[in-house]
């Protein structure tokens, strides 16, 4: 229902870690396949994050824009990336 409401009102939806719930992916595929461009709000956006998995529906992948973000290697690089992301989200940075 929430996806349908967002599609009608022009909301944005973020579904994170979809690789952890592969049983639900066929329902997501059905929802996306049933979207009508005449009835769906032009500002509606659906963002899906997932690790690469074999069970991800091919039709869903084919109908999406894909962006790959490789993980940084090593603990230090991951901590720096996390720190930078937090700093960008904090108004004035951590020094404020």
PDB file as gemmi writes it, atoms N, CA and C in Angstrom:
CRYST1    1.000    1.000    1.000  90.00  90.00  90.00 P 1                      
ATOM      1  N   UNK A   1       0.819  -1.204   0.000  1.00  0.00           N  
ATOM      2  CA  UNK A   1       0.000   0.000   0.000  1.00  0.00           C  
ATOM      3  C   UNK A   1       0.853   1.255   0.000  1.00  0.00           C  
ATOM      4  N   UNK A   2       1.932   1.248   0.765  1.00  0.00           N  
ATOM      5  CA  UNK A   2       2.794   2.435   0.842  1.00  0.00           C  
ATOM      6  C   UNK A   2       3.426   2.738  -0.516  1.00  0.00           C  
ATOM      7  N   UNK A   3       3.858   1.701  -1.230  1.00  0.00           N  
ATOM      8  CA  UNK A   3       4.437   1.912  -2.561  1.00  0.00           C  
ATOM      9  C   UNK A   3       3.402   2.507  -3.504  1.00  0.00           C  
ATOM     10  N   UNK A   4       2.194   1.974  -3.464  1.00  0.00           N  
ATOM     11  CA  UNK A   4       1.124   2.470  -4.334  1.00  0.00           C  
ATOM     12  C   UNK A   4       0.806   3.929  -4.011  1.00  0.00           C  
ATOM     13  N   UNK A   5       0.721   4.263  -2.723  1.00  0.00           N  
ATOM     14  CA  UNK A   5       0.436   5.636  -2.316  1.00  0.00           C  
ATOM     15  C   UNK A   5       1.537   6.580  -2.792  1.00  0.00           C  
ATOM     16  N   UNK A   6       2.783   6.160  -2.671  1.00  0.00           N  
ATOM     17  CA  UNK A   6       3.899   6.999  -3.128  1.00  0.00           C  
ATOM     18  C   UNK A   6       3.854   7.175  -4.640  1.00  0.00           C  
ATOM     19  N   UNK A   7       3.498   6.117  -5.354  1.00  0.00           N  
ATOM     20  CA  UNK A   7       3.420   6.195  -6.817  1.00  0.00           C  
ATOM     21  C   UNK A   7       2.339   7.172  -7.261  1.00  0.00           C  
ATOM     22  N   UNK A   8       1.257   7.236  -6.522  1.00  0.00           N  
ATOM     23  CA  UNK A   8       0.160   8.133  -6.879  1.00  0.00           C  
ATOM     24  C   UNK A   8       0.423   9.584  -6.457  1.00  0.00           C  
ATOM     25  N   UNK A   9       1.166   9.769  -5.347  1.00  0.00           N  
ATOM     26  CA  UNK A   9       1.377  11.121  -4.826  1.00  0.00           C  
ATOM     27  C   UNK A   9       2.704  11.748  -5.256  1.00  0.00           C  
ATOM     28  N   UNK A  10       3.577  10.964  -5.863  1.00  0.00           N  
ATOM     29  CA  UNK A  10       4.874  11.494  -6.286  1.00  0.00           C  
ATOM     30  C   UNK A  10       5.937  11.393  -5.216  1.00  0.00           C  
ATOM     31  N   UNK A  11       5.747  10.492  -4.256  1.00  0.00           N  
ATOM     32  CA  UNK A  11       6.725  10.314  -3.188  1.00  0.00           C  
ATOM     33  C   UNK A  11       7.945   9.536  -3.646  1.00  0.00           C  
ATOM     34  N   UNK A  12       8.939   9.551  -2.805  1.00  0.00           N  
ATOM     35  CA  UNK A  12      10.157   8.782  -3.036  1.00  0.00           C  
ATOM     36  C   UNK A  12      10.198   7.653  -2.021  1.00  0.00           C  
ATOM     37  N   UNK A  13      10.593   6.468  -2.470  1.00  0.00           N  
ATOM     38  CA  UNK A  13      10.670   5.290  -1.600  1.00  0.00           C  
ATOM     39  C   UNK A  13      12.067   4.697  -1.731  1.00  0.00           C  
ATOM     40  N   UNK A  14      12.662   4.340  -0.593  1.00  0.00           N  
ATOM     41  CA  UNK A  14      13.967   3.681  -0.567  1.00  0.00           C  
ATOM     42  C   UNK A  14      13.801   2.327   0.099  1.00  0.00           C  
ATOM     43  N   UNK A  15      14.054   1.270  -0.644  1.00  0.00           N  
ATOM     44  CA  UNK A  15      14.020  -0.096  -0.118  1.00  0.00           C  
ATOM     45  C   UNK A  15      15.465  -0.577  -0.009  1.00  0.00           C  
ATOM     46  N   UNK A  16      15.943  -0.737   1.217  1.00  0.00           N  
ATOM     47  CA  UNK A  16      17.346  -1.088   1.454  1.00  0.00           C  
ATOM     48  C   UNK A  16      17.523  -2.588   1.665  1.00  0.00           C  
ATOM     49  N   UNK A  17      18.672  -3.091   1.241  1.00  0.00           N  
ATOM     50  CA  UNK A  17      19.086  -4.474   1.477  1.00  0.00           C  
ATOM     51  C   UNK A  17      18.071  -5.504   0.991  1.00  0.00           C  
ATOM     52  N   UNK A  18      17.577  -5.321  -0.211  1.00  0.00           N  
ATOM     53  CA  UNK A  18      16.570  -6.233  -0.763  1.00  0.00           C  
ATOM     54  C   UNK A  18      17.104  -7.656  -0.943  1.00  0.00           C  
ATOM     55  N   UNK A  19      18.402  -7.821  -0.954  1.00  0.00           N  
ATOM     56  CA  UNK A  19      18.984  -9.162  -1.068  1.00  0.00           C  
ATOM     57  C   UNK A  19      18.684 -10.011   0.169  1.00  0.00           C  
ATOM     58  N   UNK A  20      18.276  -9.359   1.265  1.00  0.00           N  
ATOM     59  CA  UNK A  20      17.978 -10.089   2.489  1.00  0.00           C  
ATOM     60  C   UNK A  20      16.546 -10.628   2.520  1.00  0.00           C  
ATOM     61  N   UNK A  21      15.736 -10.237   1.564  1.00  0.00           N  
ATOM     62  CA  UNK A  21      14.333 -10.679   1.536  1.00  0.00           C  
ATOM     63  C   UNK A  21      13.951 -11.078   0.111  1.00  0.00           C  
ATOM     64  N   UNK A  22      14.592 -12.101  -0.398  1.00  0.00           N  
ATOM     65  CA  UNK A  22      14.366 -12.502  -1.790  1.00  0.00           C  
ATOM     66  C   UNK A  22      12.956 -13.018  -2.034  1.00  0.00           C  
ATOM     67  N   UNK A  23      12.282 -13.515  -1.009  1.00  0.00           N  
ATOM     68  CA  UNK A  23      10.916 -14.015  -1.187  1.00  0.00           C  
ATOM     69  C   UNK A  23       9.955 -12.888  -1.570  1.00  0.00           C  
ATOM     70  N   UNK A  24      10.290 -11.648  -1.229  1.00  0.00           N  
ATOM     71  CA  UNK A  24       9.431 -10.503  -1.505  1.00  0.00           C  
ATOM     72  C   UNK A  24       9.695  -9.891  -2.880  1.00  0.00           C  
ATOM     73  N   UNK A  25      10.810 -10.210  -3.481  1.00  0.00           N  
ATOM     74  CA  UNK A  25      11.183  -9.590  -4.755  1.00  0.00           C  
ATOM     75  C   UNK A  25      10.185  -9.843  -5.888  1.00  0.00           C  
ATOM     76  N   UNK A  26       9.569 -11.035  -5.997  1.00  0.00           N  
ATOM     77  CA  UNK A  26       8.552 -11.199  -7.047  1.00  0.00           C  
ATOM     78  C   UNK A  26       7.363 -10.246  -6.891  1.00  0.00           C  
ATOM     79  N   UNK A  27       6.988  -9.917  -5.658  1.00  0.00           N  
ATOM     80  CA  UNK A  27       5.904  -8.947  -5.441  1.00  0.00           C  
ATOM     81  C   UNK A  27       6.329  -7.554  -5.887  1.00  0.00           C  
ATOM     82  N   UNK A  28       7.598  -7.204  -5.623  1.00  0.00           N  
ATOM     83  CA  UNK A  28       8.126  -5.919  -6.074  1.00  0.00           C  
ATOM     84  C   UNK A  28       8.148  -5.872  -7.600  1.00  0.00           C  
ATOM     85  N   UNK A  29       8.550  -6.975  -8.209  1.00  0.00           N  
ATOM     86  CA  UNK A  29       8.568  -7.059  -9.669  1.00  0.00           C  
ATOM     87  C   UNK A  29       7.154  -6.886 -10.237  1.00  0.00           C  
ATOM     88  N   UNK A  30       6.180  -7.503  -9.611  1.00  0.00           N  
ATOM     89  CA  UNK A  30       4.794  -7.394 -10.055  1.00  0.00           C  
ATOM     90  C   UNK A  30       4.295  -5.948  -9.912  1.00  0.00           C  
ATOM     91  N   UNK A  31       4.634  -5.315  -8.787  1.00  0.00           N  
ATOM     92  CA  UNK A  31       4.239  -3.923  -8.575  1.00  0.00           C  
ATOM     93  C   UNK A  31       4.820  -3.034  -9.667  1.00  0.00           C  
ATOM     94  N   UNK A  32       6.117  -3.169  -9.918  1.00  0.00           N  
ATOM     95  CA  UNK A  32       6.782  -2.317 -10.910  1.00  0.00           C  
ATOM     96  C   UNK A  32       6.249  -2.590 -12.322  1.00  0.00           C  
ATOM     97  N   UNK A  33       5.960  -3.844 -12.605  1.00  0.00           N  
ATOM     98  CA  UNK A  33       5.412  -4.188 -13.915  1.00  0.00           C  
ATOM     99  C   UNK A  33       4.011  -3.652 -14.116  1.00  0.00           C  
ATOM    100  N   UNK A  34       3.285  -3.438 -13.028  1.00  0.00           N  
ATOM    101  CA  UNK A  34       1.922  -2.941 -13.117  1.00  0.00           C  
ATOM    102  C   UNK A  34       1.788  -1.432 -13.095  1.00  0.00           C  
ATOM    103  N   UNK A  35       2.908  -0.722 -12.991  1.00  0.00           N  
ATOM    104  CA  UNK A  35       2.837   0.738 -12.982  1.00  0.00           C  
ATOM    105  C   UNK A  35       2.410   1.251 -14.349  1.00  0.00           C  
ATOM    106  N   UNK A  36       1.452   2.148 -14.354  1.00  0.00           N  
ATOM    107  CA  UNK A  36       0.937   2.754 -15.578  1.00  0.00           C  
ATOM    108  C   UNK A  36       1.438   4.193 -15.643  1.00  0.00           C  
ATOM    109  N   UNK A  37       2.114   4.533 -16.698  1.00  0.00           N  
ATOM    110  CA  UNK A  37       2.695   5.878 -16.803  1.00  0.00           C  
ATOM    111  C   UNK A  37       1.631   6.970 -16.814  1.00  0.00           C  
ATOM    112  N   UNK A  38       0.414   6.633 -17.176  1.00  0.00           N  
ATOM    113  CA  UNK A  38      -0.663   7.620 -17.169  1.00  0.00           C  
ATOM    114  C   UNK A  38      -1.188   7.884 -15.761  1.00  0.00           C  
ATOM    115  N   UNK A  39      -1.067   6.895 -14.871  1.00  0.00           N  
ATOM    116  CA  UNK A  39      -1.612   7.034 -13.529  1.00  0.00           C  
ATOM    117  C   UNK A  39      -0.540   7.291 -12.471  1.00  0.00           C  
ATOM    118  N   UNK A  40       0.710   6.979 -12.786  1.00  0.00           N  
ATOM    119  CA  UNK A  40       1.802   7.171 -11.827  1.00  0.00           C  
ATOM    120  C   UNK A  40       2.275   8.620 -11.879  1.00  0.00           C  
ATOM    121  N   UNK A  41       2.430   9.228 -10.718  1.00  0.00           N  
ATOM    122  CA  UNK A  41       2.886  10.613 -10.633  1.00  0.00           C  
ATOM    123  C   UNK A  41       4.278  10.729 -11.245  1.00  0.00           C  
ATOM    124  N   UNK A  42       4.517  11.801 -11.947  1.00  0.00           N  
ATOM    125  CA  UNK A  42       5.802  11.952 -12.660  1.00  0.00           C  
ATOM    126  C   UNK A  42       6.988  12.130 -11.718  1.00  0.00           C  
ATOM    127  N   UNK A  43       6.742  12.519 -10.455  1.00  0.00           N  
ATOM    128  CA  UNK A  43       7.828  12.714  -9.499  1.00  0.00           C  
ATOM    129  C   UNK A  43       8.121  11.469  -8.662  1.00  0.00           C  
ATOM    130  N   UNK A  44       7.375  10.393  -8.867  1.00  0.00           N  
ATOM    131  CA  UNK A  44       7.588   9.166  -8.103  1.00  0.00           C  
ATOM    132  C   UNK A  44       8.956   8.581  -8.416  1.00  0.00           C  
ATOM    133  N   UNK A  45       9.676   8.184  -7.360  1.00  0.00           N  
ATOM    134  CA  UNK A  45      10.978   7.525  -7.509  1.00  0.00           C  
ATOM    135  C   UNK A  45      11.025   6.335  -6.563  1.00  0.00           C  
ATOM    136  N   UNK A  46      11.551   5.234  -7.053  1.00  0.00           N  
ATOM    137  CA  UNK A  46      11.747   4.037  -6.241  1.00  0.00           C  
ATOM    138  C   UNK A  46      13.219   3.681  -6.296  1.00  0.00           C  
ATOM    139  N   UNK A  47      13.879   3.726  -5.143  1.00  0.00           N  
ATOM    140  CA  UNK A  47      15.289   3.379  -5.018  1.00  0.00           C  
ATOM    141  C   UNK A  47      15.377   2.031  -4.326  1.00  0.00           C  
ATOM    142  N   UNK A  48      16.167   1.147  -4.872  1.00  0.00           N  
ATOM    143  CA  UNK A  48      16.334  -0.194  -4.314  1.00  0.00           C  
ATOM    144  C   UNK A  48      17.825  -0.451  -4.134  1.00  0.00           C  
ATOM    145  N   UNK A  49      18.215  -0.887  -2.948  1.00  0.00           N  
ATOM    146  CA  UNK A  49      19.604  -1.269  -2.738  1.00  0.00           C  
ATOM    147  C   UNK A  49      19.670  -2.771  -2.521  1.00  0.00           C  
ATOM    148  N   UNK A  50      20.712  -3.377  -3.044  1.00  0.00           N  
ATOM    149  CA  UNK A  50      20.873  -4.826  -2.923  1.00  0.00           C  
ATOM    150  C   UNK A  50      22.323  -5.200  -3.187  1.00  0.00           C  
ATOM    151  N   UNK A  51      22.748  -6.246  -2.519  1.00  0.00           N  
ATOM    152  CA  UNK A  51      24.025  -6.860  -2.881  1.00  0.00           C  
ATOM    153  C   UNK A  51      23.755  -7.711  -4.121  1.00  0.00           C  
ATOM    154  N   UNK A  52      24.763  -8.002  -4.909  1.00  0.00           N  
ATOM    155  CA  UNK A  52      24.551  -8.848  -6.084  1.00  0.00           C  
ATOM    156  C   UNK A  52      24.097 -10.252  -5.664  1.00  0.00           C  
ATOM    157  N   UNK A  53      22.964 -10.685  -6.175  1.00  0.00           N  
ATOM    158  CA  UNK A  53      22.456 -12.026  -5.881  1.00  0.00           C  
ATOM    159  C   UNK A  53      21.874 -12.631  -7.150  1.00  0.00           C  
ATOM    160  N   UNK A  54      21.898 -13.948  -7.238  1.00  0.00           N  
ATOM    161  CA  UNK A  54      21.347 -14.641  -8.403  1.00  0.00           C  
ATOM    162  C   UNK A  54      19.827 -14.623  -8.428  1.00  0.00           C  
ATOM    163  N   UNK A  55      19.184 -14.463  -7.253  1.00  0.00           N  
ATOM    164  CA  UNK A  55      17.723 -14.538  -7.161  1.00  0.00           C  
ATOM    165  C   UNK A  55      17.013 -13.235  -7.514  1.00  0.00           C  
ATOM    166  N   UNK A  56      17.748 -12.174  -7.823  1.00  0.00           N  
ATOM    167  CA  UNK A  56      17.089 -10.908  -8.152  1.00  0.00           C  
ATOM    168  C   UNK A  56      16.380 -11.059  -9.490  1.00  0.00           C  
ATOM    169  N   UNK A  57      15.092 -10.703  -9.569  1.00  0.00           N  
ATOM    170  CA  UNK A  57      14.332 -10.896 -10.815  1.00  0.00           C  
ATOM    171  C   UNK A  57      14.957 -10.161 -11.999  1.00  0.00           C  
ATOM    172  N   UNK A  58      15.193 -10.891 -13.064  1.00  0.00           N  
ATOM    173  CA  UNK A  58      15.850 -10.343 -14.246  1.00  0.00           C  
ATOM    174  C   UNK A  58      15.021  -9.218 -14.863  1.00  0.00           C  
ATOM    175  N   UNK A  59      13.705  -9.392 -14.941  1.00  0.00           N  
ATOM    176  CA  UNK A  59      12.852  -8.362 -15.542  1.00  0.00           C  
ATOM    177  C   UNK A  59      12.940  -7.057 -14.764  1.00  0.00           C  
ATOM    178  N   UNK A  60      13.051  -7.141 -13.458  1.00  0.00           N  
ATOM    179  CA  UNK A  60      13.182  -5.946 -12.629  1.00  0.00           C  
ATOM    180  C   UNK A  60      14.526  -5.262 -12.899  1.00  0.00           C  
ATOM    181  N   UNK A  61      15.577  -6.043 -12.998  1.00  0.00           N  
ATOM    182  CA  UNK A  61      16.892  -5.478 -13.305  1.00  0.00           C  
ATOM    183  C   UNK A  61      16.909  -4.797 -14.669  1.00  0.00           C  
ATOM    184  N   UNK A  62      16.240  -5.412 -15.630  1.00  0.00           N  
ATOM    185  CA  UNK A  62      16.244  -4.872 -16.989  1.00  0.00           C  
ATOM    186  C   UNK A  62      15.466  -3.569 -17.102  1.00  0.00           C  
ATOM    187  N   UNK A  63      14.535  -3.338 -16.196  1.00  0.00           N  
ATOM    188  CA  UNK A  63      13.716  -2.130 -16.284  1.00  0.00           C  
ATOM    189  C   UNK A  63      14.258  -0.986 -15.420  1.00  0.00           C  
ATOM    190  N   UNK A  64      15.406  -1.176 -14.802  1.00  0.00           N  
ATOM    191  CA  UNK A  64      15.937  -0.187 -13.859  1.00  0.00           C  
ATOM    192  C   UNK A  64      17.240   0.429 -14.342  1.00  0.00           C  
ATOM    193  N   UNK A  65      17.522   1.598 -13.810  1.00  0.00           N  
ATOM    194  CA  UNK A  65      18.857   2.156 -13.927  1.00  0.00           C  
ATOM    195  C   UNK A  65      19.684   1.547 -12.812  1.00  0.00           C  
ATOM    196  N   UNK A  66      20.910   1.176 -13.100  1.00  0.00           N  
ATOM    197  CA  UNK A  66      21.744   0.530 -12.094  1.00  0.00           C  
ATOM    198  C   UNK A  66      22.978   1.376 -11.812  1.00  0.00           C  
ATOM    199  N   UNK A  67      23.337   1.414 -10.549  1.00  0.00           N  
ATOM    200  CA  UNK A  67      24.518   2.142 -10.105  1.00  0.00           C  
ATOM    201  C   UNK A  67      25.298   1.217  -9.190  1.00  0.00           C  
ATOM    202  N   UNK A  68      26.534   0.957  -9.518  1.00  0.00           N  
ATOM    203  CA  UNK A  68      27.366   0.070  -8.703  1.00  0.00           C  
ATOM    204  C   UNK A  68      28.345   0.907  -7.890  1.00  0.00           C  
ATOM    205  N   UNK A  69      28.374   0.654  -6.604  1.00  0.00           N  
ATOM    206  CA  UNK A  69      29.295   1.346  -5.701  1.00  0.00           C  
ATOM    207  C   UNK A  69      30.139   0.307  -4.985  1.00  0.00           C  
ATOM    208  N   UNK A  70      31.355   0.081  -5.440  1.00  0.00           N  
ATOM    209  CA  UNK A  70      32.188  -0.928  -4.781  1.00  0.00           C  
ATOM    210  C   UNK A  70      32.545  -0.502  -3.361  1.00  0.00           C  
ATOM    211  N   UNK A  71      32.624  -1.477  -2.487  1.00  0.00           N  
ATOM    212  CA  UNK A  71      33.012  -1.208  -1.108  1.00  0.00           C  
ATOM    213  C   UNK A  71      34.494  -0.864  -1.067  1.00  0.00           C  
ATOM    214  N   UNK A  72      34.866   0.081  -0.200  1.00  0.00           N  
ATOM    215  CA  UNK A  72      36.290   0.359  -0.047  1.00  0.00           C  
ATOM    216  C   UNK A  72      36.979  -0.841   0.606  1.00  0.00           C  
ATOM    217  N   UNK A  73      38.220  -1.048   0.243  1.00  0.00           N  
ATOM    218  CA  UNK A  73      38.948  -2.178   0.805  1.00  0.00           C  
ATOM    219  C   UNK A  73      39.642  -1.781   2.089  1.00  0.00           C  
ATOM    220  N   UNK A  74      39.557  -2.624   3.064  1.00  0.00           N  
ATOM    221  CA  UNK A  74      40.249  -2.403   4.331  1.00  0.00           C  
ATOM    222  C   UNK A  74      39.412  -1.626   5.333  1.00  0.00           C  
ATOM    223  N   UNK A  75      39.692  -1.871   6.578  1.00  0.00           N  
ATOM    224  CA  UNK A  75      38.969  -1.244   7.680  1.00  0.00           C  
ATOM    225  C   UNK A  75      39.147   0.270   7.687  1.00  0.00           C  
ATOM    226  N   UNK A  76      40.366   0.741   7.477  1.00  0.00           N  
ATOM    227  CA  UNK A  76      40.635   2.185   7.509  1.00  0.00           C  
ATOM    228  C   UNK A  76      39.824   2.898   6.431  1.00  0.00           C  
ATOM    229  N   UNK A  77      39.795   2.361   5.223  1.00  0.00           N  
ATOM    230  CA  UNK A  77      39.047   2.989   4.126  1.00  0.00           C  
ATOM    231  C   UNK A  77      37.551   3.000   4.419  1.00  0.00           C  
ATOM    232  N   UNK A  78      37.033   1.934   5.014  1.00  0.00           N  
ATOM    233  CA  UNK A  78      35.609   1.888   5.349  1.00  0.00           C  
ATOM    234  C   UNK A  78      35.255   2.886   6.437  1.00  0.00           C  
ATOM    235  N   UNK A  79      36.102   3.015   7.432  1.00  0.00           N  
ATOM    236  CA  UNK A  79      35.856   3.987   8.495  1.00  0.00           C  
ATOM    237  C   UNK A  79      35.914   5.417   7.960  1.00  0.00           C  
ATOM    238  N   UNK A  80      36.876   5.694   7.090  1.00  0.00           N  
ATOM    239  CA  UNK A  80      36.962   7.026   6.498  1.00  0.00           C  
ATOM    240  C   UNK A  80      35.729   7.339   5.659  1.00  0.00           C  
ATOM    241  N   UNK A  81      35.254   6.372   4.902  1.00  0.00           N  
ATOM    242  CA  UNK A  81      34.052   6.572   4.094  1.00  0.00           C  
ATOM    243  C   UNK A  81      32.839   6.842   4.988  1.00  0.00           C  
ATOM    244  N   UNK A  82      32.692   6.081   6.055  1.00  0.00           N  
ATOM    245  CA  UNK A  82      31.569   6.276   6.982  1.00  0.00           C  
ATOM    246  C   UNK A  82      31.663   7.644   7.642  1.00  0.00           C  
ATOM    247  N   UNK A  83      32.857   8.043   8.054  1.00  0.00           N  
ATOM    248  CA  UNK A  83      33.059   9.344   8.694  1.00  0.00           C  
ATOM    249  C   UNK A  83      32.711  10.477   7.726  1.00  0.00           C  
ATOM    250  N   UNK A  84      33.152  10.361   6.475  1.00  0.00           N  
ATOM    251  CA  UNK A  84      32.868  11.398   5.494  1.00  0.00           C  
ATOM    252  C   UNK A  84      31.369  11.503   5.229  1.00  0.00           C  
ATOM    253  N   UNK A  85      30.684  10.364   5.172  1.00  0.00           N  
ATOM    254  CA  UNK A  85      29.238  10.380   4.948  1.00  0.00           C  
ATOM    255  C   UNK A  85      28.522  11.058   6.109  1.00  0.00           C  
ATOM    256  N   UNK A  86      28.950  10.771   7.326  1.00  0.00           N  
ATOM    257  CA  UNK A  86      28.341  11.413   8.494  1.00  0.00           C  
ATOM    258  C   UNK A  86      28.624  12.901   8.514  1.00  0.00           C  
ATOM    259  N   UNK A  87      29.828  13.270   8.147  1.00  0.00           N  
ATOM    260  CA  UNK A  87      30.202  14.682   8.146  1.00  0.00           C  
ATOM    261  C   UNK A  87      29.383  15.460   7.119  1.00  0.00           C  
ATOM    262  N   UNK A  88      29.103  14.847   5.962  1.00  0.00           N  
ATOM    263  CA  UNK A  88      28.304  15.498   4.935  1.00  0.00           C  
ATOM    264  C   UNK A  88      26.863  15.699   5.404  1.00  0.00           C  
ATOM    265  N   UNK A  89      26.360  14.789   6.226  1.00  0.00           N  
ATOM    266  CA  UNK A  89      24.983  14.862   6.695  1.00  0.00           C  
ATOM    267  C   UNK A  89      24.822  15.787   7.896  1.00  0.00           C  
ATOM    268  N   UNK A  90      25.915  16.139   8.560  1.00  0.00           N  
ATOM    269  CA  UNK A  90      25.863  16.972   9.752  1.00  0.00           C  
ATOM    270  C   UNK A  90      26.081  18.425   9.360  1.00  0.00           C  
ATOM    271  N   UNK A  91      25.056  19.286   9.564  1.00  0.00           N  
ATOM    272  CA  UNK A  91      25.215  20.709   9.214  1.00  0.00           C  
ATOM    273  C   UNK A  91      26.392  21.317   9.975  1.00  0.00           C  
ATOM    274  N   UNK A  92      27.283  21.935   9.259  1.00  0.00           N  
ATOM    275  CA  UNK A  92      28.439  22.567   9.879  1.00  0.00           C  
ATOM    276  C   UNK A  92      29.556  21.598  10.230  1.00  0.00           C  
ATOM    277  N   UNK A  93      29.395  20.322   9.928  1.00  0.00           N  
ATOM    278  CA  UNK A  93      30.408  19.330  10.244  1.00  0.00           C  
ATOM    279  C   UNK A  93      30.444  19.013  11.725  1.00  0.00           C  
ATOM    280  N   UNK A  94      31.392  18.214  12.145  1.00  0.00           N  
ATOM    281  CA  UNK A  94      31.496  17.814  13.541  1.00  0.00           C  
ATOM    282  C   UNK A  94      32.116  18.892  14.406  1.00  0.00           C  
ATOM    283  N   UNK A  95      32.799  19.838  13.794  1.00  0.00           N  
ATOM    284  CA  UNK A  95      33.444  20.891  14.556  1.00  0.00           C  
ATOM    285  C   UNK A  95      32.489  21.992  15.021  1.00  0.00           C  
ATOM    286  N   UNK A  96      31.259  21.973  14.524  1.00  0.00           N  
ATOM    287  CA  UNK A  96      30.283  23.037  14.849  1.00  0.00           C  
ATOM    288  C   UNK A  96      29.708  22.863  16.238  1.00  0.00           C  
TER     289      UNK A  96                                                      
END                                                                             
